[in-house]
Amino acid sequence: MSTAIQWTDETWNPIRGCSRVSPGCENCYAERHAARFCGPGLPFEGFAIRKLKVISDDDQRLVPRWTGKVDLQRAMLDQPLRWRKPRRVFVNSMSDLFHEALSDDELDEVFGVMAACQYLGKHGMPGHTFQVLTKRPARALAYLEQDRRERWAKVAAYRGGKYDPDGLYDMVMLGPTVLPNVHLGVSVEDQPRADERIPLLMATPAEVRFLSVEPMLGPVGVRRYLPDRRLDWVIAGGESGPGARDCEVPWIRSIVEQCRAAGVPCFVKQLGARALARSSDDEEDNLWSAVDASENGHPGYPYYLPLRSTKGGDPGEWPKDLRVREFPRGR
């Protein structure tokens, strides 16, 4: 399906369903979308519900919640094989590929398709790049430290071997244990999650490793992971959507500066719906107006950036030093 996610070209969702693992999941857009279509006969029936939440005696709301059901959608597996133009593909924008409910054999089916997409067509045209983002790096490490080439090769030949199944099988079976067209990333929203997840990512075999520091719920230091190309790319952004939480502009600025100092590409996706700033910051850009935020609990940040974009996703409204949208160069 087409996507509005600025750092990718397409999304591919061979997995349906998920469950929460950390504070970054609190306002999950995928959970919210799934709950909209969870009725009888709809795509997410059984995967999500609308649950009654009592805020106070006078305030009761229906809120979206995953049920914990996770399932491989085999009908979706062939989708990237039908795309004839090479593109960046975000894998499972509506789930987590490394969810604990999925077996290694089911993961093999997804990785086998990605292996088959290293080249497109009978003339060996370079194929898609798959961007896999997870909040479960321990599972990713346990799976990817194995040599799964034989299983991937069987799936690749079955799913994508139209012109030359034996040749495709051999290409995958005799190729590297790390698929060169699969980029692996972890999502971190604050420093505790960064310190928990990034070392696991560093230990996982991958052609390109990246971070999605979104939604930013606090300052995140990644400097010690950046030297020597241990990380190849960092995405950063504030939260948007219903219930969006505050994001201080200097948190995002710090990520940009850390990446720049290490020579690592950085992509600022959005400032979020509630971007906090000091009125004195970046006055030359004439971005500030008296948008009161005095009750936000962030001392020294009395203003919300007056953004017309509801997600804070228009770079033209940002301070100039944050208008950074770079992509990884690969190894």
C-alpha positions as CSV (number, residue, x, y, z in Angstrom):
1,M,0.0,0.0,0.0
2,S,1.1,3.6,-0.6
3,T,2.2,5.5,2.5
4,A,2.7,8.9,4.0
5,I,5.7,7.8,6.0
6,Q,8.4,10.1,4.6
7,W,11.4,7.8,5.0
8,T,10.0,4.9,3.0
9,D,8.2,4.3,-0.4
10,E,5.8,1.5,0.5
11,T,4.5,-0.4,3.4
12,W,4.1,-4.2,3.4
13,N,2.1,-5.9,6.1
14,P,2.4,-9.7,6.0
15,I,1.8,-9.8,9.8
16,R,-1.4,-8.7,11.4
17,G,-1.9,-7.9,15.1
18,C,0.5,-6.8,17.9
19,S,0.7,-6.1,21.6
20,R,2.2,-3.3,23.8
21,V,5.7,-3.6,25.2
22,S,6.7,-0.1,26.4
23,P,5.6,3.6,26.9
24,G,6.1,4.3,23.2
25,C,3.1,2.1,22.5
26,E,0.7,4.2,24.5
27,N,-0.8,6.1,21.5
28,C,0.1,3.6,18.8
29,Y,-1.4,4.6,15.4
30,A,-1.5,1.0,14.3
31,E,-3.6,-0.1,17.3
32,R,-5.9,2.9,16.7
33,H,-6.3,2.0,13.0
34,A,-6.9,-1.7,13.8
35,A,-9.6,-0.8,16.4
36,R,-11.5,1.2,13.7
37,F,-11.7,-2.0,11.6
38,C,-12.2,-4.7,14.2
39,G,-15.9,-5.3,13.7
40,P,-17.4,-8.5,12.3
41,G,-16.1,-9.3,8.9
42,L,-13.6,-6.4,9.0
43,P,-9.8,-6.9,8.5
44,F,-8.9,-6.6,12.2
45,E,-11.7,-8.7,13.7
46,G,-10.2,-10.5,16.6
47,F,-6.9,-8.5,16.5
48,A,-8.1,-5.4,18.3
49,I,-11.0,-4.2,20.4
50,R,-12.4,-0.9,21.8
51,K,-12.2,-1.2,25.5
52,L,-14.1,1.0,28.0
53,K,-11.7,3.1,30.1
54,V,-12.9,5.0,33.1
55,I,-11.1,8.3,33.4
56,S,-13.4,9.7,36.1
57,D,-17.0,9.4,37.2
58,D,-18.1,11.7,34.4
59,D,-15.6,10.6,31.8
60,Q,-15.7,7.1,30.3
61,R,-14.2,6.4,26.9
62,L,-13.8,3.6,24.4
63,V,-10.0,3.2,23.8
64,P,-8.3,1.0,21.3
65,R,-6.4,-2.1,22.5
66,W,-4.7,-5.0,20.8
67,T,-6.0,-8.4,21.8
68,G,-2.6,-10.1,21.5
69,K,-3.6,-12.1,18.5
70,V,-0.9,-12.1,15.9
71,D,-1.1,-13.9,12.5
72,L,0.9,-14.4,9.3
73,Q,-1.2,-13.2,6.3
74,R,0.1,-15.5,3.6
75,A,-2.1,-13.9,1.0
76,M,0.1,-10.7,1.4
77,L,3.4,-12.5,1.0
78,D,3.6,-12.2,-2.8
79,Q,2.8,-8.4,-2.8
80,P,6.5,-7.1,-3.1
81,L,7.1,-9.6,-5.9
82,R,4.5,-7.8,-8.0
83,W,6.1,-4.4,-7.7
84,R,8.3,-4.0,-10.7
85,K,10.0,-0.8,-9.7
86,P,12.6,-1.0,-6.9
87,R,11.6,0.8,-3.8
88,R,12.2,1.1,-0.1
89,V,9.7,-1.1,1.8
90,F,8.8,-0.6,5.4
91,V,7.9,-4.1,6.7
92,N,5.0,-4.3,9.1
93,S,3.9,-0.8,9.8
94,M,0.9,-2.4,11.5
95,S,2.8,-4.9,13.6
96,D,6.2,-6.1,14.7
97,L,7.9,-8.8,12.6
98,F,9.7,-10.2,15.6
99,H,6.6,-10.6,17.8
100,E,6.9,-13.5,20.2
101,A,3.7,-15.0,18.9
102,L,5.3,-15.8,15.6
103,S,7.4,-19.0,15.0
104,D,10.8,-19.1,13.3
105,D,9.2,-21.0,10.5
106,E,6.7,-18.1,9.9
107,L,9.5,-15.6,10.0
108,D,11.3,-17.8,7.3
109,E,8.3,-17.2,5.0
110,V,8.7,-13.4,5.2
111,F,12.5,-13.5,4.9
112,G,12.3,-15.9,2.0
113,V,10.2,-13.4,0.1
114,M,12.7,-10.6,1.0
115,A,15.5,-12.8,-0.3
116,A,13.6,-13.4,-3.5
117,C,13.3,-9.6,-4.0
118,Q,17.1,-9.0,-4.1
119,Y,16.7,-8.9,-7.8
120,L,13.6,-8.2,-9.9
121,G,12.8,-9.9,-13.2
122,K,14.8,-12.3,-15.3
123,H,17.5,-9.6,-16.1
124,G,18.7,-9.3,-12.6
125,M,17.5,-5.7,-12.0
126,P,18.4,-4.6,-8.4
127,G,15.3,-5.1,-6.2
128,H,13.7,-3.7,-3.1
129,T,15.3,-2.6,0.1
130,F,13.3,-3.8,3.1
131,Q,13.3,-1.7,6.3
132,V,12.4,-3.9,9.4
133,L,11.8,-1.9,12.6
134,T,11.2,-3.7,15.9
135,K,10.7,-3.1,19.6
136,R,11.8,-6.7,20.2
137,P,15.5,-6.8,19.4
138,A,16.2,-9.8,21.6
139,R,13.9,-11.9,19.3
140,A,15.6,-10.4,16.3
141,L,19.0,-11.4,17.6
142,A,17.9,-14.9,18.5
143,Y,16.5,-15.4,15.0
144,L,19.2,-13.7,12.8
145,E,22.2,-15.2,14.5
146,Q,21.0,-18.5,13.0
147,D,21.9,-19.6,9.5
148,R,18.4,-19.8,7.9
149,R,19.5,-19.7,4.3
150,E,18.2,-23.2,3.4
151,R,14.7,-22.3,4.6
152,W,14.8,-18.8,3.0
153,A,16.0,-20.4,-0.3
154,K,13.0,-22.8,-0.4
155,V,10.6,-20.0,0.2
156,A,12.3,-17.8,-2.4
157,A,12.2,-20.4,-5.1
158,Y,8.6,-21.2,-4.4
159,R,7.3,-17.6,-4.1
160,G,9.6,-15.8,-6.6
161,G,11.2,-18.4,-8.8
162,K,9.0,-17.8,-11.9
163,Y,11.9,-17.5,-14.3
164,D,14.5,-19.7,-12.7
165,P,13.6,-21.3,-9.4
166,D,16.7,-23.4,-9.2
167,G,18.9,-20.4,-9.9
168,L,17.1,-18.3,-7.2
169,Y,17.4,-21.2,-4.8
170,D,21.2,-21.4,-5.4
171,M,21.6,-17.6,-5.1
172,V,20.0,-17.5,-1.7
173,M,21.4,-20.8,-0.4
174,L,25.0,-20.0,-1.4
175,G,24.7,-16.3,-0.7
176,P,25.5,-14.4,2.6
177,T,23.9,-15.3,5.8
178,V,22.9,-11.6,6.1
179,L,20.5,-10.5,3.4
180,P,22.1,-7.4,1.9
181,N,18.7,-5.8,1.0
182,V,17.3,-6.0,4.6
183,H,17.9,-3.1,6.9
184,L,17.3,-3.7,10.6
185,G,16.2,-1.1,13.1
186,V,15.0,-0.7,16.6
187,S,12.5,1.8,17.9
188,V,13.5,3.7,21.1
189,E,11.4,6.4,22.8
190,D,13.6,7.3,25.8
191,Q,17.0,6.6,27.3
192,P,16.0,3.4,29.2
193,R,14.6,1.8,26.0
194,A,17.7,3.0,24.1
195,D,20.1,1.4,26.6
196,E,18.1,-1.8,26.6
197,R,17.5,-2.2,22.8
198,I,20.5,-0.6,21.0
199,P,23.2,-3.1,22.4
200,L,21.0,-6.0,21.2
201,L,20.7,-4.4,17.7
202,M,24.5,-3.9,17.7
203,A,24.9,-7.6,18.3
204,T,22.6,-8.7,15.5
205,P,23.9,-9.5,12.1
206,A,22.5,-6.9,9.6
207,E,23.7,-5.1,6.5
208,V,22.4,-1.8,7.7
209,R,21.4,-1.0,11.3
210,F,19.2,2.0,12.2
211,L,17.3,3.7,15.0
212,S,13.8,5.2,15.0
213,V,13.8,7.6,18.0
214,E,10.1,8.2,17.8
215,P,7.9,9.1,19.5
216,M,10.6,11.0,21.5
217,L,9.4,11.1,25.1
218,G,12.6,12.4,26.6
219,P,16.2,13.2,25.7
220,V,18.1,10.3,24.1
221,G,21.8,9.9,24.0
222,V,23.1,7.7,21.2
223,R,26.6,9.1,20.7
224,R,28.5,6.1,22.0
225,Y,26.8,3.8,19.5
226,L,27.6,6.0,16.4
227,P,31.4,5.8,15.9
228,D,32.9,3.2,13.6
229,R,29.7,2.9,11.6
230,R,28.1,0.7,14.2
231,L,24.9,2.5,13.4
232,D,24.1,3.6,9.9
233,W,21.0,5.8,10.2
234,V,18.9,7.6,12.8
235,I,15.3,8.7,12.4
236,A,13.9,11.1,15.0
237,G,10.4,12.6,15.6
238,G,7.9,13.8,18.1
239,E,4.5,12.2,18.7
240,S,1.3,13.0,16.8
241,G,-2.3,11.9,16.8
242,P,-4.9,11.8,19.7
243,G,-3.3,12.1,23.1
244,A,0.1,13.1,21.7
245,R,2.7,13.8,24.3
246,D,5.0,16.8,24.5
247,C,8.4,16.8,22.7
248,E,11.0,19.4,23.5
249,V,12.6,20.7,20.3
250,P,16.1,20.5,21.9
251,W,15.7,16.7,22.2
252,I,15.4,16.4,18.4
253,R,18.2,19.0,17.9
254,S,20.5,16.9,20.1
255,I,19.9,13.8,17.9
256,V,20.8,15.8,14.8
257,E,24.0,17.2,16.4
258,Q,25.1,13.7,17.7
259,C,24.6,12.3,14.2
260,R,26.4,15.2,12.5
261,A,29.4,14.9,14.9
262,A,29.7,11.2,14.0
263,G,29.1,11.5,10.3
264,V,25.9,9.4,10.5
265,P,22.9,10.2,8.3
266,C,19.9,11.6,10.2
267,F,16.3,11.9,9.1
268,V,14.0,14.2,11.1
269,K,10.5,12.9,10.4
270,Q,8.4,15.4,12.4
271,L,8.4,17.6,15.4
272,G,5.1,16.1,16.6
273,A,1.8,17.7,17.5
274,R,3.1,19.3,20.7
275,A,6.6,20.7,20.0
276,L,7.8,22.7,23.0
277,A,10.4,25.4,22.7
278,R,11.8,28.5,24.5
279,S,10.6,31.7,23.0
280,S,14.2,32.9,22.4
281,D,15.2,29.9,20.3
282,D,15.6,30.5,16.5
283,E,14.0,33.9,16.6
284,E,15.4,34.8,13.2
285,D,13.0,32.3,11.7
286,N,10.0,34.2,13.1
287,L,8.4,30.9,14.0
288,W,7.3,31.8,17.5
289,S,4.0,33.1,18.8
290,A,2.5,33.2,22.3
291,V,1.1,29.7,22.4
292,D,0.8,29.2,26.1
293,A,2.3,26.0,27.5
294,S,2.9,27.2,31.0
295,E,1.1,24.2,32.5
296,N,3.0,21.5,30.6
297,G,5.4,20.5,33.3
298,H,8.5,21.3,31.3
299,P,10.2,24.2,33.1
300,G,11.8,26.7,30.8
301,Y,9.6,25.8,27.8
302,P,6.6,28.1,28.0
303,Y,5.7,27.9,24.3
304,Y,4.3,25.3,21.8
305,L,5.6,25.8,18.3
306,P,2.7,27.2,16.3
307,L,2.7,24.5,13.5
308,R,0.0,24.4,10.9
309,S,0.8,20.7,10.2
310,T,-1.0,18.7,12.8
311,K,1.9,16.2,13.0
312,G,4.6,18.9,12.8
313,G,5.7,17.2,9.6
314,D,6.3,20.2,7.4
315,P,10.1,21.0,7.4
316,G,9.3,24.5,6.1
317,E,7.9,25.3,9.6
318,W,10.9,24.0,11.5
319,P,14.0,25.8,12.7
320,K,16.5,25.6,9.9
321,D,19.0,23.3,11.6
322,L,16.4,20.6,12.0
323,R,15.5,20.5,8.3
324,V,17.5,17.3,7.9
325,R,16.3,14.3,5.8
326,E,19.2,12.0,4.9
327,F,19.3,8.3,4.0
328,P,21.8,5.6,4.9
329,R,24.6,5.1,2.5
330,G,25.0,1.4,3.1
331,R,28.3,-0.4,3.8
